[in-house]
Amino acid sequence: MRFRHYVSPVGPLLIAADNDVLAYCLWEDVPDTAWPAHWTEDRDRQCRLLSETCRQLDEYFSGERETFRLPVRLAGTVFQRRVWDTLTRIPYGRTVTYKELARQTGYAKAARAAGNANRRNPLMIILPCHRVVGSNGETGGYAGGTDRKRWLLEHERCSRRGRTATAEIP
């Protein structure tokens, strides 16, 4: 597995590819046991997929990209993969509730389980789990922290209107 650091406007991401598929895009400052010591850093920028991922992330953060087109590998349970696939159908700049996410996966009564699958999303931003909110309209949780989630939601709302997000992460 090759990895690269990516500095986003809301904090550093660690992106990793295994052969020709993207396997991880996670916040560097959020501990995760998936980052084994035997990964190799792509210091020489030879991995084309990591370069393409960085390019698409640049476009997303500049407001030019609404969806990602990258080959991915999702290692999780059947339910988790179904939830993660459903995330890709949430339109840019929009939100759904955890309850609605569960319903869209075919498990209407599994809102809490859908939230747990969201928390284990291995491809932050790429699979837009930040677009899922509580039924009361509140932000809800986010593996990268609720400040980041609010920033990402505001970024998408502003980008849809041709503006740039001005919120800052403390």
C-alpha positions as a Markdown table, in Angstrom:
| # | Residue | x | y | z |
|---|---|---|---|---|
| 1 | Met | 0.0 | 0.0 | 0.0 |
| 2 | Arg | 1.3 | 3.4 | -1.0 |
| 3 | Phe | 0.2 | 6.6 | 0.8 |
| 4 | Arg | 0.5 | 10.3 | 0.5 |
| 5 | His | -0.2 | 13.3 | 2.7 |
| 6 | Tyr | -2.8 | 15.8 | 1.4 |
| 7 | Val | -3.2 | 19.2 | 3.1 |
| 8 | Ser | -6.8 | 20.3 | 2.8 |
| 9 | Pro | -8.3 | 23.6 | 4.0 |
| 10 | Val | -9.7 | 21.8 | 7.0 |
| 11 | Gly | -6.8 | 19.6 | 8.0 |
| 12 | Pro | -4.4 | 17.0 | 6.7 |
| 13 | Leu | -5.7 | 13.8 | 5.0 |
| 14 | Leu | -3.8 | 10.6 | 4.5 |
| 15 | Ile | -4.7 | 8.9 | 1.2 |
| 16 | Ala | -3.6 | 5.4 | 0.4 |
| 17 | Ala | -3.8 | 3.2 | -2.7 |
| 18 | Asp | -3.4 | -0.5 | -3.1 |
| 19 | Asn | -2.4 | -1.3 | -6.6 |
| 20 | Asp | -5.0 | 0.4 | -8.8 |
| 21 | Val | -7.6 | 1.2 | -6.2 |
| 22 | Leu | -8.0 | 3.9 | -3.6 |
| 23 | Ala | -8.4 | 2.3 | -0.2 |
| 24 | Tyr | -8.2 | 5.2 | 2.3 |
| 25 | Cys | -8.8 | 8.9 | 2.6 |
| 26 | Leu | -8.8 | 9.6 | 6.3 |
| 27 | Trp | -8.1 | 12.6 | 8.6 |
| 28 | Glu | -4.4 | 12.3 | 9.7 |
| 29 | Asp | -5.2 | 13.6 | 13.2 |
| 30 | Val | -7.9 | 11.0 | 13.9 |
| 31 | Pro | -6.3 | 7.8 | 15.0 |
| 32 | Asp | -7.0 | 4.8 | 12.9 |
| 33 | Thr | -5.7 | 1.3 | 13.3 |
| 34 | Ala | -5.8 | 0.8 | 9.5 |
| 35 | Trp | -2.6 | 2.7 | 9.0 |
| 36 | Pro | 0.0 | 0.0 | 9.4 |
| 37 | Ala | 3.7 | 0.8 | 9.7 |
| 38 | His | 4.5 | -1.2 | 6.6 |
| 39 | Trp | 2.8 | 1.3 | 4.2 |
| 40 | Thr | 5.2 | 3.0 | 1.8 |
| 41 | Glu | 5.1 | 6.8 | 1.4 |
| 42 | Asp | 4.8 | 7.9 | -2.2 |
| 43 | Arg | 7.5 | 10.6 | -1.7 |
| 44 | Asp | 8.6 | 10.5 | -5.4 |
| 45 | Arg | 5.0 | 11.0 | -6.5 |
| 46 | Gln | 5.1 | 7.9 | -8.7 |
| 47 | Cys | 1.6 | 6.6 | -7.9 |
| 48 | Arg | -0.7 | 8.0 | -10.6 |
| 49 | Leu | -3.8 | 7.1 | -8.6 |
| 50 | Leu | -2.7 | 9.1 | -5.6 |
| 51 | Ser | -1.8 | 12.0 | -7.9 |
| 52 | Glu | -5.3 | 11.8 | -9.5 |
| 53 | Thr | -6.9 | 11.7 | -6.1 |
| 54 | Cys | -5.0 | 14.8 | -5.0 |
| 55 | Arg | -6.0 | 16.6 | -8.2 |
| 56 | Gln | -9.7 | 15.7 | -7.7 |
| 57 | Leu | -9.5 | 16.8 | -4.0 |
| 58 | Asp | -8.0 | 20.1 | -5.2 |
| 59 | Glu | -10.9 | 20.6 | -7.5 |
| 60 | Tyr | -13.4 | 19.7 | -4.8 |
| 61 | Phe | -11.9 | 22.2 | -2.3 |
| 62 | Ser | -11.8 | 24.9 | -5.0 |
| 63 | Gly | -15.5 | 24.3 | -5.7 |
| 64 | Glu | -14.9 | 22.9 | -9.2 |
| 65 | Arg | -15.8 | 19.3 | -8.5 |
| 66 | Glu | -19.0 | 17.8 | -7.1 |
| 67 | Thr | -18.4 | 14.1 | -7.5 |
| 68 | Phe | -15.3 | 11.9 | -7.5 |
| 69 | Arg | -14.4 | 9.5 | -10.2 |
| 70 | Leu | -11.8 | 7.2 | -8.7 |
| 71 | Pro | -11.5 | 3.4 | -8.6 |
| 72 | Val | -12.0 | 2.4 | -4.9 |
| 73 | Arg | -11.9 | -0.7 | -2.7 |
| 74 | Leu | -14.3 | -0.8 | 0.1 |
| 75 | Ala | -13.4 | -3.3 | 2.8 |
| 76 | Gly | -16.3 | -3.7 | 5.1 |
| 77 | Thr | -19.4 | -5.7 | 5.9 |
| 78 | Val | -22.1 | -6.1 | 3.3 |
| 79 | Phe | -24.2 | -3.6 | 5.3 |
| 80 | Gln | -21.3 | -1.1 | 5.5 |
| 81 | Arg | -20.6 | -1.3 | 1.8 |
| 82 | Arg | -24.3 | -0.8 | 1.0 |
| 83 | Val | -24.4 | 2.3 | 3.2 |
| 84 | Trp | -21.1 | 3.6 | 1.7 |
| 85 | Asp | -22.5 | 3.1 | -1.8 |
| 86 | Thr | -25.7 | 5.0 | -0.9 |
| 87 | Leu | -23.5 | 7.9 | 0.3 |
| 88 | Thr | -22.4 | 8.4 | -3.3 |
| 89 | Arg | -26.0 | 9.2 | -4.3 |
| 90 | Ile | -26.5 | 12.1 | -1.9 |
| 91 | Pro | -26.3 | 15.2 | -4.1 |
| 92 | Tyr | -23.6 | 17.7 | -3.6 |
| 93 | Gly | -24.7 | 20.5 | -1.3 |
| 94 | Arg | -27.6 | 18.5 | 0.1 |
| 95 | Thr | -28.1 | 16.4 | 3.2 |
| 96 | Val | -30.1 | 13.4 | 4.2 |
| 97 | Thr | -30.9 | 12.2 | 7.7 |
| 98 | Tyr | -29.5 | 9.0 | 9.2 |
| 99 | Lys | -33.0 | 7.6 | 9.1 |
| 100 | Glu | -33.3 | 8.4 | 5.4 |
| 101 | Leu | -29.9 | 6.9 | 4.7 |
| 102 | Ala | -31.0 | 3.7 | 6.4 |
| 103 | Arg | -34.2 | 3.7 | 4.4 |
| 104 | Gln | -32.3 | 4.2 | 1.1 |
| 105 | Thr | -30.1 | 1.2 | 1.9 |
| 106 | Gly | -33.2 | -1.0 | 2.4 |
| 107 | Tyr | -33.0 | -1.2 | 6.2 |
| 108 | Ala | -35.5 | 1.5 | 7.3 |
| 109 | Lys | -35.1 | 0.7 | 11.0 |
| 110 | Ala | -31.3 | 0.7 | 11.0 |
| 111 | Ala | -30.6 | 4.4 | 11.4 |
| 112 | Arg | -28.2 | 3.8 | 14.3 |
| 113 | Ala | -26.4 | 1.0 | 12.3 |
| 114 | Ala | -26.2 | 3.3 | 9.3 |
| 115 | Gly | -24.6 | 6.0 | 11.5 |
| 116 | Asn | -22.0 | 3.5 | 12.8 |
| 117 | Ala | -21.2 | 2.5 | 9.2 |
| 118 | Asn | -20.8 | 6.2 | 8.4 |
| 119 | Arg | -18.3 | 6.5 | 11.2 |
| 120 | Arg | -16.2 | 3.7 | 9.7 |
| 121 | Asn | -16.2 | 5.2 | 6.2 |
| 122 | Pro | -12.6 | 4.6 | 4.9 |
| 123 | Leu | -12.9 | 7.3 | 2.2 |
| 124 | Met | -13.7 | 10.6 | 3.9 |
| 125 | Ile | -15.0 | 13.3 | 1.5 |
| 126 | Ile | -14.7 | 10.8 | -1.5 |
| 127 | Leu | -17.8 | 9.0 | 0.0 |
| 128 | Pro | -19.6 | 12.0 | 1.4 |
| 129 | Cys | -20.6 | 10.9 | 4.9 |
| 130 | His | -20.5 | 14.5 | 6.0 |
| 131 | Arg | -23.8 | 14.9 | 4.1 |
| 132 | Val | -25.7 | 12.9 | 6.7 |
| 133 | Val | -27.3 | 14.8 | 9.5 |
| 134 | Gly | -29.6 | 14.1 | 12.5 |
| 135 | Ser | -33.4 | 14.0 | 12.1 |
| 136 | Asn | -33.6 | 17.3 | 14.0 |
| 137 | Gly | -31.5 | 19.0 | 11.4 |
| 138 | Glu | -28.4 | 19.1 | 13.7 |
| 139 | Thr | -25.0 | 18.2 | 12.3 |
| 140 | Gly | -24.7 | 15.0 | 14.2 |
| 141 | Gly | -21.3 | 13.3 | 14.6 |
| 142 | Tyr | -18.4 | 13.0 | 12.2 |
| 143 | Ala | -15.2 | 11.0 | 12.5 |
| 144 | Gly | -13.2 | 14.1 | 11.6 |
| 145 | Gly | -15.0 | 16.3 | 14.1 |
| 146 | Thr | -18.2 | 18.3 | 13.8 |
| 147 | Asp | -16.3 | 21.5 | 13.0 |
| 148 | Arg | -15.0 | 19.9 | 9.9 |
| 149 | Lys | -18.4 | 18.5 | 9.0 |
| 150 | Arg | -20.0 | 22.0 | 9.3 |
| 151 | Trp | -17.2 | 23.4 | 7.2 |
| 152 | Leu | -17.7 | 20.8 | 4.4 |
| 153 | Leu | -21.4 | 21.4 | 4.4 |
| 154 | Glu | -21.0 | 25.1 | 4.2 |
| 155 | His | -18.3 | 24.8 | 1.5 |
| 156 | Glu | -20.7 | 22.8 | -0.6 |
| 157 | Arg | -23.7 | 25.2 | 0.0 |
| 158 | Cys | -21.5 | 28.2 | -0.9 |
| 159 | Ser | -19.9 | 26.5 | -3.9 |
| 160 | Arg | -23.3 | 25.7 | -5.4 |
| 161 | Arg | -24.0 | 29.5 | -5.2 |
| 162 | Gly | -20.7 | 30.5 | -6.7 |
| 163 | Arg | -19.2 | 31.6 | -3.4 |
| 164 | Thr | -16.3 | 30.4 | -1.3 |
| 165 | Ala | -16.8 | 29.1 | 2.2 |
| 166 | Thr | -15.3 | 31.4 | 4.8 |
| 167 | Ala | -15.8 | 29.2 | 7.9 |
| 168 | Glu | -12.6 | 28.3 | 9.8 |
| 169 | Ile | -11.8 | 25.2 | 11.8 |
| 170 | Pro | -10.6 | 26.1 | 15.3 |
